[in-house]
């Protein structure tokens, strides 16, 4: 089951490094012992809530990793919570996802669930022997939070099998080698980065966790610690390109996902990482992997997300065009539901199709559909045109309510180009009815996982419009 391989590595290679964090190197033996200790302490402190659904919001990534494995190895369900969320957002998430217990760094009063601090657990002692639980593949172990980029986050519950099958599939697809040194550039409260850390530990690689999350820190770590594999969302990769230009030949593999990577940036990223393969995967918290694209080896249209992952089937709904996915990686249901659904297929919310060669194309997203003057317009198409301008760094497109048009097409962007020139660029590729009203901004609002916060984007646009006298 998930995490059991750590005990094997602790026996076969006890002194070798499993995790690096700050100036510490944690061996496989120390990692195994730390997880066992936290499991015993958790058992003593949690009482009847042990082996239940337990939410975690811890600032220290090492403690987050220890506690995750402690909960899972004890037979419970770990639900990491974004520790950067404000108290009201955390309270709302806990109310909807209904864990049995919440563990945080500090006292959390007024919550809908019982809570403990990390100090409470460490201080509870560990006299009792609490062996690791025996779990079936079908049992639940993890609650992955949806990104919250366009709504309130939800917890997607997953079985051991869903991740074990994902491990098998990405081993077939990604060109991993022996003894990789893997930099995880995001917080372990987000599924992409937790998955990357757990998956690489599962196969005996060294996982490197940053003390601070900034492009300058990542750039230094890549060089100093001779990173070979990089897990990062596209926003982080673009930050790296802005803050460092020195080539890093040690990186052989970059895995990115969570939002769209634009091929227009390929030349820059391959100059920065001259020996790296860049794999962009498409998926969601509910589906895990759906497809992957090797940007160095395959040149396709911007709407193509790559070939379907091993073990994945996908088809378009004949009525709506919505993509429906069937795979062994699917989630088991939402934590807030009264009963689990254990779906065999999941409708993704994306409009798309698979061609004869197994390439998947996404032409729009139902939640990103803009209805302007009676026409259905998808923001992704316009974002791709904006991002194809060489001086645009980031862009996001959305609909703004309008009395005449129904919705007005609006865009916020960052980069060194004035709105007029960007409008001229768009006219080369888009019909007049798809041309957005563009406003330049210094920084786009992002979530803790680095993805653009689409809920806040529209508020930013409305505030900027009022400042510029365009409040119509």
Buried (B, 14 or more C-beta within 10 A) or exposed (E): BBBBBBBEBBEEBBEBBBBBBEEEBBBBBBBBBBBBBBBBBBBBBBEEBBBBBBBBBBEBBBBBBBBBBBBBBBBBBBBBBBBBBEEEBBBBBBEBBBBBBBBBBEEBEEBBBBBBBBEBBBEBEBEEEBEBBEBEBEBBBBBBBBBBBBEEBBBBBBBBBBBBBBBEBBEEBBEBEEEBBBBBBBBBBBBBBBBBBBBBBBEBBBBBBBEEBBBEBBBEBBBEBEBBBBBBBBBBBBBBBEEBEEBBEBBBBBBBBBBBBBBBBBEBBBEBBEBBBBBBBBBBBBBBBBBBBBBBEEEBEBBBBBBBBBBBEBBBEEEEBBBBBBBBBBBBBBBEEEEBEEBEEBBBBBBBBBEEEEBBBBBBBBEBBBEBEEEEBBBBBBBBBBBBBEEBBBBBBBBBEBEEBBBBBBBBBBBEBEBEEBEEBBEEBBEEEBBBBBBBBEEBBBBBBBBBBBBBBBEBBBEBBEEEEEEE
